[in-house]
Amino acid sequence: MRLVIIGGGGFRVPLVYRALLTGGPDRPGGRPDEVVLHDTDPARAGVIAAVLAELAAGVPGAPRVRVAEGLDDALRGADFVFCAMRVGGTAGRIADERGPLAEGLLGQETVGAGGVLYGLRTVPEALRIAERVAAVAPDAWVINFTNPAGMVTEAMSGVLGHRVIGICDSPVGLVRRAARAAGADPDEVAFAYVGLNHLGWLLSLTHRGNDLLPGLLADDAALASFEEGRLFGGSLLRALGSLPNEYLHYYYFARETRAAAGSAERTRGEFLDRQQGAFFAAAAHEPGRALELWERARREREETYGAEARAAGGDTRPRDAADLEGGGYEHVALALMRAIAGDRRTRLVLNVRNGGTVPALPVQSIVETVCEVDGQGAHPVPCVMPGLGETGLMLQVKAVERATIDAAVTRSRDAALRALALHPLVDSVTAADRLLTRAGFR
């Protein structure tokens, strides 16, 4: 089995490879024989290959690693393609954050105006990759990590249909943290979760036939024991009757998160640009220490994740150790890959075509919901329906995603302006128009 990673010079690629090493080759849908890295920056891909070589040292049957010479070279013979690219690099992310902040808007990678700008830049490249997969490796499954994940998956699905599936680690992390807070084994709970990527809600959490969610929402001490409980607070959570994805903090506390982002010394993109630049430079200079240097940078990255949202709520504490155990993109991706490759029924929260799961949305729209996975792909399961407020927000943000895809494909400024104007976190069309000009979208 051959696994291709698009964006193979990305900082998180070693997480995927390390997780691969924990699944023996005798496990159904276990390890691939080969991992192929493709990246537009060969130097970064070389550094990551050095980290992977250290991880593989002494591990029997570790998949061989190859850096591809080009996209088609990478894709030939692929069984699975992990799409994990960042179009424009961290410099692009900084522009997506700083541009909106200069206009008094939220500057965030996937939410609000920043997410629209990132989508405008990323969708054309995602479509190019989808078209090459269809031409060179039509039987491959594409597992999309690339943000904005729901929007990118929806664009790619127009070419690849059900053979592209989007993933995110936020929902599984929320479920596991909530289960622990409610006193249950995370591996023994059933749950209902529905929404869009970075815009979803945990609607039930069942253990041995009992829904634990009402009791958890009533227990302020239990809520204070995990990240989402602290982010949103008991009063709001009881009013909602659900547990929102952490990214909904940008919507429910829009004023506070915007102020926190505007007053921060550095944006998240600026932090990662400095940190990753230092790592890649040091590892290129001392390739024998690549793994050590990567581990140090990885821990700092995880500990500081979400600091902006926590600061907006007055929580300046570092992340709890349990909050760092959400499962991670790599575990979700590999669970999905192994379920398909081994035709092994597995239940996961994934980004897939709606197909009637949320009746208010078009059937071809990508939603994030609970799916049963087998050798034929991912199949949404019947789900508890969100309320009118949640559905309304999903409809509005889906309209933004569709307009962004339209603008990215056609280069229509009208569609780009519509995407920004429709977004609930963009409160000025005048600011949106200036932002498009600033971003060079004419």
C-alpha positions, 0 to 999 in steps of 0.5 A: 500500500502506498501513502502519498502526503501532499505538503510532505514538508509540513511540520506535522508530517512526522506525527502521521509517520510516528502514528503509522509506526504504532500500527503493525503490518499484520493489522487490517489496513495497517502500515503502508509499504511506502510513504511518498512526500511531495512538497513545493519546497524540496529543502523542507521535504528533505528536513522532514525526511530526516526526521522520519528516518530517525523515527524509523530507526530500529522499527521493524517493517517501517515504511520506506520514505521517498521524496517525489520529484513532482506531483504526478510522480508522487501520485502514481500508484497511490492508494491513499493521498493525505492532502495537507498543504499550506498555499502561500506558507506561513507568510500567507497566513500572516497576511490573512490575519493581519489584513482583517485586523487592520480593518477591525475584523477578526484575523484567524486562519479559518474563521471570518475574513481570514478564512475567506482569504485563505480559501480564495488562495487555496481552492484553485490549488486544491482543484488542480490536485484533485484533477491530477488525482483523478487522472493519475490515481483514480482509485486513490482515496483522498483524505483532506487535512488542508484548511479551510477543511470543509470548504476545500473538501467541498471544492475537491468533491466536485472532481472526486465525489465521495473519494475525498473525505475531510478530517479535523481533530477538534470534534474527537478531542471534544468528545474525549474530553467531555467523556472524561469530565462526565466520568466515562471511558471515552472509548465506551461512549456514543455521541451525536455531533453535527455542523460544518468544519469548525462550526459544530456541536456535540448534541448528546453523549451516551454511555450504556443508554444514559445521556451524560450531557445534561448532567455534565452541563449542570456541573460547573466543576466538571465543566471547569475541568476541560478546555471547552467547558472553560472556554464557554462557561456553564451559563452559555452551555446550559443556555445552548443545551450542547457543547460547541466546537472550540472554534465557535468561541469566535462567534459567541465571544466575537468582541472579546476574541477580536480584541484579544487578537488585536492586542496580541504582540504576535498573531498565531501565524507570526508565532509559527513563522518564527518557530518553524523557520528556526526549526527548519534552519537548525535542522538543515544545519544539524540533520543528525538532531532533526528529531530532537529539534522537531520534538522541542518545537512540536511541544511548544506548538501544542502548548500554545494552541488556542492561547488567543481564545483562552486569553479572550476569556481571561484564562491565561493558564497553559493547556492541561495535559489531558487537553493535549490528548485529543487524538490529533489529525494523524490518529483520525486520518489513520483510523479512516485509512485503516477502516477503508483499507481493511473494510473494518467498520469504524465510527468517526466524525468526518467531513462528507457530503450531506446527503440529507443528514441536515435537511436544510442544506443541499445534499452535495454540501459538505457537513461535519458529522458522525459517519460509519466507515467501511471499505466503500467509504464514509456514510453519515449516520442519522443524527440528532438535529440541531436547533434553529439557531445552529441551523441558521448559522450553518446556512449562513456560513455554508453560503459563505463557503459556496461564494468563496469557492465560486470566487476562487474558481471564476476570479469574480470580485463580486463573488468574493465580496459576497462571501465576505459580506455574508459572513456573520463576523464581517460587520462592514462591506466597506471594510470587506471591499478594502480588504479584497483590494489589500489582498490583491483580489481585483 
